[in-house]
Amino acid sequence: MKIIIAGAGEVGFHLAKLLSYESQEITLIDLDKESLVYADTHLDIKVIKGDATSISVLKEARILNSDLFISVTSSETSNITACVLAKQLGAKRTIARISNPEFINHKDEVGFTKFGIDELISPESLAAAEIELLLSQSVFNDTYEFEEGALTMLGLSLSKDAKIINKIS
């Protein structure tokens, strides 16, 4: 599978690393030369220095033959623009990283797929949901909210031999 990733920051590098381990053909695009040099020396991928919203850069990355284009730069508008261009230039599927949860909440209403974005992802929202899930499955057995959720007190049960009982700090 040919995958193009725009953005060589933490998210982009991590994606490139995971996907390259799965023997995917990865191309990583970024403006930051140092990030690309690091990725190029540590991963078995192709790197291109340039702006992912540039048509010539996307063509250099062979967007026409790509199965997936993922834009995960720190700029939400660049991610949206890059995905729209990538889809118009032949990418089979596109994914844009966004930070505004309003876009995910109203994605069907806005119709992102109509202009070329197949999926929206928000690492911040995914992390928050994961934390919420972990807390709901943890040892906390009671919660009390104060000031409409501004402060939450958590209750838990400890065994008699728990090491933190009767400890004074």
C-alpha positions in Angstrom: 0.0 0.0 0.0 1.4 3.4 -0.9 0.8 5.9 1.9 1.8 9.6 2.0 2.0 11.4 5.3 2.2 15.1 5.6 3.8 16.3 8.8 7.0 14.8 10.3 6.2 15.9 13.9 5.5 13.4 16.7 2.2 12.1 15.2 3.5 11.9 11.6 6.8 10.3 12.6 5.0 7.7 14.8 2.6 6.9 12.0 5.4 6.5 9.5 7.3 4.3 11.9 4.4 2.0 12.6 3.3 1.8 9.0 6.9 1.2 7.7 7.2 -1.7 10.1 4.2 -3.2 8.3 6.1 -3.1 5.0 4.0 -0.2 3.6 5.5 2.2 1.1 5.7 5.4 3.0 6.5 8.9 1.8 6.8 11.6 4.5 6.4 15.3 3.6 7.5 18.3 5.8 9.1 21.7 5.6 11.4 21.0 8.6 14.7 19.6 7.2 15.9 18.3 10.6 12.7 16.2 11.2 13.0 14.7 7.7 16.7 13.9 8.2 15.9 12.1 11.5 13.1 10.2 9.9 15.2 9.3 6.8 18.0 7.9 9.0 15.8 6.0 11.4 13.1 4.6 9.1 12.9 2.8 5.8 10.8 5.6 4.1 11.1 8.2 1.4 11.1 11.9 2.6 10.3 15.0 0.7 11.1 18.5 1.9 8.2 20.8 1.0 4.7 22.1 1.7 2.0 19.5 1.5 -0.4 22.1 0.2 1.8 22.5 -2.9 0.5 20.7 -6.0 4.0 20.2 -7.3 5.1 18.6 -4.0 2.1 16.3 -4.0 2.9 15.3 -7.6 6.5 14.7 -6.6 5.2 12.3 -3.9 3.3 10.5 -6.6 -0.1 11.3 -5.1 -1.9 9.9 -8.2 -0.7 6.4 -7.2 -1.4 6.7 -3.5 -3.8 4.5 -1.6 -3.9 6.8 1.4 -3.0 10.4 2.2 -2.8 11.4 5.9 -2.2 15.0 6.8 -1.1 15.4 10.5 0.7 18.8 10.5 0.2 21.1 13.4 -1.9 23.4 11.2 -5.6 22.3 10.9 -6.2 24.5 7.8 -3.1 23.0 6.1 -4.4 19.5 6.9 -7.8 20.2 5.4 -6.3 22.0 2.3 -3.8 19.2 1.7 -6.4 16.5 1.9 -8.7 18.4 -0.5 -5.8 18.8 -3.0 -4.6 15.2 -2.5 -8.1 13.8 -3.3 -8.5 16.0 -6.4 -5.0 14.8 -7.6 -5.9 11.1 -7.2 -5.4 9.9 -3.7 -7.9 7.1 -3.0 -8.5 7.9 0.6 -7.6 11.0 2.8 -7.5 11.6 6.5 -7.0 15.0 8.1 -5.9 15.7 11.7 -8.0 18.4 13.3 -8.0 20.0 16.7 -11.4 21.6 16.7 -13.8 19.1 18.1 -16.7 21.0 16.4 -15.6 19.6 13.1 -15.9 16.0 14.2 -19.3 16.7 15.9 -20.7 18.2 12.7 -18.8 16.3 10.1 -22.0 14.8 8.5 -23.7 18.2 8.5 -20.8 19.9 6.9 -20.1 17.0 4.5 -16.3 16.9 4.5 -16.4 13.9 2.2 -18.0 16.0 -0.5 -14.9 18.1 -0.9 -12.4 15.3 -0.4 -11.8 14.4 3.2 -12.8 10.8 4.0 -12.0 10.9 7.7 -11.2 13.4 10.5 -9.0 12.5 13.4 -8.2 14.4 16.6 -5.4 12.9 18.7 -6.4 15.2 21.5 -10.0 13.9 21.5 -8.8 10.3 21.1 -6.5 10.7 24.1 -9.3 12.3 26.2 -11.7 9.5 25.4 -9.0 6.9 26.3 -8.3 8.6 29.6 -12.1 8.7 30.3 -12.4 5.0 29.5 -9.4 4.1 31.8 -10.9 6.2 34.6 -14.3 4.5 34.3 -12.7 1.1 34.4 -10.3 1.9 37.3 -10.5 1.4 41.0 -12.6 4.6 41.5 -16.0 3.5 42.7 -17.5 6.9 43.4 -17.3 10.4 42.0 -18.6 13.7 43.4 -18.8 16.8 41.2 -18.6 20.3 42.6 -19.3 23.6 40.8 -20.8 21.9 37.7 -17.7 19.7 37.1 -15.0 22.3 37.9 -13.8 20.0 40.6 -14.4 16.2 40.8 -13.6 14.2 43.9 -13.0 10.5 43.3 -13.7 7.8 45.9 -12.1 4.4 46.1 -11.9 1.4 48.3 -8.5 0.2 49.7 -7.7 -3.1 51.2 -6.6 -3.1 54.8 -3.0 -3.9 53.9 -2.6 -1.1 51.2 0.8 0.5 51.5 -0.6 4.1 51.5 -2.8 3.6 54.6 -1.6 5.6 57.6 1.1 7.3 55.7 1.8 10.9 56.5 3.6 13.0 54.0 
